[in-house]
Amino acid sequence: MKKRVNWWILLAVHTGSLTPLVVMLWDYWRDQLTVNPIQKVTLLTGWYALVLLILSLACTPLNILFGWRWALSLRKWLGLYAFMYAAIHFLIFSGLDYGFDPALIGETIVEKPFVLVGFAAFLILTPLAITSTKGWMRRLGKNWKRLHYGVYLAAVLVIIHFVWLVKADIRRPLLYGAVVALLLAFRLPPVRRWVAKLRR
């Protein structure tokens, strides 16, 4: 029974993660991506990347709070889908906006702080996605876990990227930032011990 439940949960994760991409492609095919489709898809892919990254960070707290060990097996897939949308987000920015011109892209990264921190987050997530397989876990040993702690920094940088991008009404990015801060707090040893006492 446990395997069956986990199979359906995993199917839901794959379906839920890929559906936004299918919808975007469908809207593009039907020319329904507003008058500025590039901006629309850029914003959507960035938002999906953030949401999936937050969901991947939520897996450990779910295990800590409720003992849902099956949630830990979802971290990799949610993280990989977050990276997929982040990669599409970056490709749209560098390709459609700047024509893959290294000089223009480098100039924009340097001149615009929100682009700089977003690019930094993407650079951190890239090796995490590459080394997400069991083969890399064996090769890196204890260093694998140290490397993947980088996801915490990436999450913080993504929130900063969101805040600096919005500029005016920052309530929404700050709300996401509060969620990220809460999820990271669950990883602190005192908090984990306190939660463990509550569960007992």
C-alpha positions as CSV (number, residue, x, y, z in Angstrom):
1,M,0.0,0.0,0.0
2,K,2.8,2.4,0.8
3,K,4.4,1.9,-2.6
4,R,1.1,2.6,-4.3
5,V,0.5,5.9,-2.4
6,N,4.1,7.0,-3.1
7,W,3.6,6.2,-6.8
8,W,0.5,8.3,-7.0
9,I,2.2,11.2,-5.1
10,L,5.1,11.0,-7.5
11,L,2.8,11.0,-10.5
12,A,1.1,14.1,-9.1
13,V,4.4,15.8,-8.7
14,H,5.4,15.1,-12.3
15,T,2.0,16.1,-13.6
16,G,1.7,19.2,-11.6
17,S,5.3,20.3,-12.5
18,L,4.9,19.8,-16.2
19,T,1.4,21.1,-16.6
20,P,2.4,24.8,-16.5
21,L,4.9,24.2,-19.3
22,V,2.2,22.5,-21.4
23,V,-0.2,25.3,-20.8
24,M,2.4,27.9,-21.8
25,L,3.2,26.1,-25.0
26,W,-0.6,25.7,-25.7
27,D,-1.1,29.5,-25.1
28,Y,1.8,30.3,-27.4
29,W,0.4,28.1,-30.1
30,R,-2.9,29.8,-29.8
31,D,-1.3,33.3,-29.6
32,Q,-2.8,34.0,-26.1
33,L,0.3,35.1,-24.2
34,T,-0.8,38.8,-24.0
35,V,0.6,41.6,-26.2
36,N,4.1,41.0,-24.7
37,P,4.5,37.2,-24.8
38,I,8.3,37.3,-24.0
39,Q,7.7,39.3,-20.8
40,K,4.7,37.1,-19.9
41,V,6.6,33.8,-20.3
42,T,9.7,35.2,-18.5
43,L,7.6,36.1,-15.5
44,L,5.7,32.8,-15.5
45,T,8.8,30.6,-15.7
46,G,10.5,32.6,-12.9
47,W,7.4,32.2,-10.7
48,Y,7.1,28.5,-11.4
49,A,10.8,28.0,-10.6
50,L,10.3,29.8,-7.3
51,V,7.2,27.9,-6.3
52,L,8.8,24.5,-7.1
53,L,12.0,25.5,-5.2
54,I,9.9,26.4,-2.2
55,L,8.1,23.1,-2.4
56,S,11.4,21.2,-2.6
57,L,12.5,23.0,0.6
58,A,9.2,22.1,2.3
59,C,9.9,18.3,2.0
60,T,12.3,18.2,5.0
61,P,10.0,20.2,7.3
62,L,7.1,17.9,6.4
63,N,9.3,15.0,7.5
64,I,10.3,16.8,10.7
65,L,6.8,17.8,11.6
66,F,4.8,14.8,10.6
67,G,7.3,12.0,10.0
68,W,6.5,11.9,6.3
69,R,9.7,10.2,5.1
70,W,8.1,9.8,1.7
71,A,8.3,13.5,1.2
72,L,12.1,13.4,1.2
73,S,12.0,11.3,-2.0
74,L,10.2,14.2,-3.7
75,R,12.9,16.8,-3.1
76,K,15.0,15.8,-6.0
77,W,12.2,15.9,-8.6
78,L,10.8,19.2,-7.3
79,G,14.3,20.7,-7.3
80,L,15.0,19.4,-10.9
81,Y,11.7,20.9,-12.1
82,A,12.6,24.2,-10.4
83,F,15.9,24.2,-12.2
84,M,14.1,23.3,-15.5
85,Y,11.9,26.4,-15.2
86,A,14.9,28.5,-14.1
87,A,16.9,27.4,-17.1
88,I,14.0,28.3,-19.4
89,H,13.7,31.6,-17.6
90,F,17.4,32.3,-18.2
91,L,17.3,31.1,-21.9
92,I,14.4,33.4,-22.6
93,F,16.3,36.3,-21.0
94,S,19.6,35.6,-22.8
95,G,18.1,34.4,-26.1
96,L,14.9,36.2,-26.9
97,D,15.8,39.4,-25.1
98,Y,19.5,39.7,-25.9
99,G,20.0,37.3,-28.8
100,F,22.6,35.2,-26.9
101,D,25.0,38.2,-27.2
102,P,27.6,37.6,-24.4
103,A,28.6,41.3,-24.3
104,L,25.0,42.5,-23.9
105,I,24.2,39.8,-21.4
106,G,27.3,40.5,-19.3
107,E,26.6,44.2,-19.4
108,T,23.1,43.7,-18.2
109,I,24.1,41.4,-15.4
110,V,26.6,43.9,-14.1
111,E,24.3,47.0,-14.5
112,K,21.1,45.5,-13.0
113,P,21.4,44.1,-9.5
114,F,18.2,42.0,-9.8
115,V,19.7,40.3,-12.8
116,L,23.0,39.7,-11.0
117,V,21.5,37.9,-8.0
118,G,19.1,35.9,-10.3
119,F,22.1,34.8,-12.4
120,A,24.0,33.9,-9.2
121,A,21.1,31.8,-8.1
122,F,21.0,30.0,-11.4
123,L,24.8,29.3,-11.3
124,I,24.3,27.8,-7.8
125,L,21.4,25.6,-8.9
126,T,23.2,24.3,-12.1
127,P,25.8,22.0,-10.3
128,L,23.0,20.9,-7.9
129,A,20.9,19.7,-10.9
130,I,23.9,18.0,-12.6
131,T,24.9,16.1,-9.4
132,S,21.4,15.0,-8.4
133,T,22.0,11.4,-9.5
134,K,23.0,8.5,-7.3
135,G,26.2,8.2,-9.3
136,W,27.3,11.7,-8.3
137,M,26.3,11.0,-4.7
138,R,28.7,8.1,-4.6
139,R,31.5,10.0,-6.3
140,L,31.2,13.1,-4.1
141,G,30.6,11.2,-0.8
142,K,30.2,13.6,2.1
143,N,30.9,16.6,-0.2
144,W,27.7,15.9,-2.0
145,K,25.6,17.0,1.0
146,R,27.8,20.1,1.5
147,L,27.4,21.0,-2.2
148,H,23.6,20.7,-2.0
149,Y,23.5,23.0,1.0
150,G,23.9,25.7,-1.7
151,V,20.2,25.4,-2.4
152,Y,19.5,27.5,0.8
153,L,21.6,30.4,-0.6
154,A,20.0,30.0,-4.0
155,A,16.6,30.3,-2.4
156,V,17.5,33.5,-0.6
157,L,19.0,35.0,-3.8
158,V,15.8,34.1,-5.7
159,I,13.8,36.0,-3.1
160,I,16.1,39.0,-3.4
161,H,15.9,38.8,-7.2
162,F,12.1,38.9,-6.9
163,V,12.0,41.8,-4.5
164,W,14.4,43.9,-6.6
165,L,12.5,43.0,-9.8
166,V,9.1,44.2,-8.4
167,K,10.5,47.4,-6.8
168,A,7.1,49.0,-6.0
169,D,4.7,46.6,-4.3
170,I,7.0,44.1,-2.7
171,R,4.3,42.4,-0.5
172,R,4.1,39.3,-2.6
173,P,7.9,38.6,-2.8
174,L,8.2,39.3,0.9
175,L,5.4,36.8,1.6
176,Y,7.4,34.2,-0.4
177,G,10.5,35.3,1.5
178,A,8.8,34.7,4.8
179,V,7.8,31.2,3.7
180,V,11.4,30.5,2.7
181,A,12.7,31.8,6.0
182,L,10.3,29.6,7.9
183,L,11.3,26.5,5.9
184,L,15.0,27.2,6.5
185,A,14.3,27.8,10.2
186,F,13.1,24.2,10.5
187,R,16.6,23.0,9.6
188,L,18.2,24.7,12.7
189,P,19.1,22.2,15.4
190,P,17.3,24.0,18.2
191,V,14.1,24.1,16.1
192,R,14.4,20.5,15.1
193,R,14.8,19.4,18.8
194,W,11.8,21.5,19.8
195,V,9.7,19.9,17.1
196,A,10.9,16.5,18.1
197,K,9.7,17.1,21.7
198,L,6.3,18.3,20.5
199,R,5.9,15.1,18.4
200,R,6.8,12.9,21.4
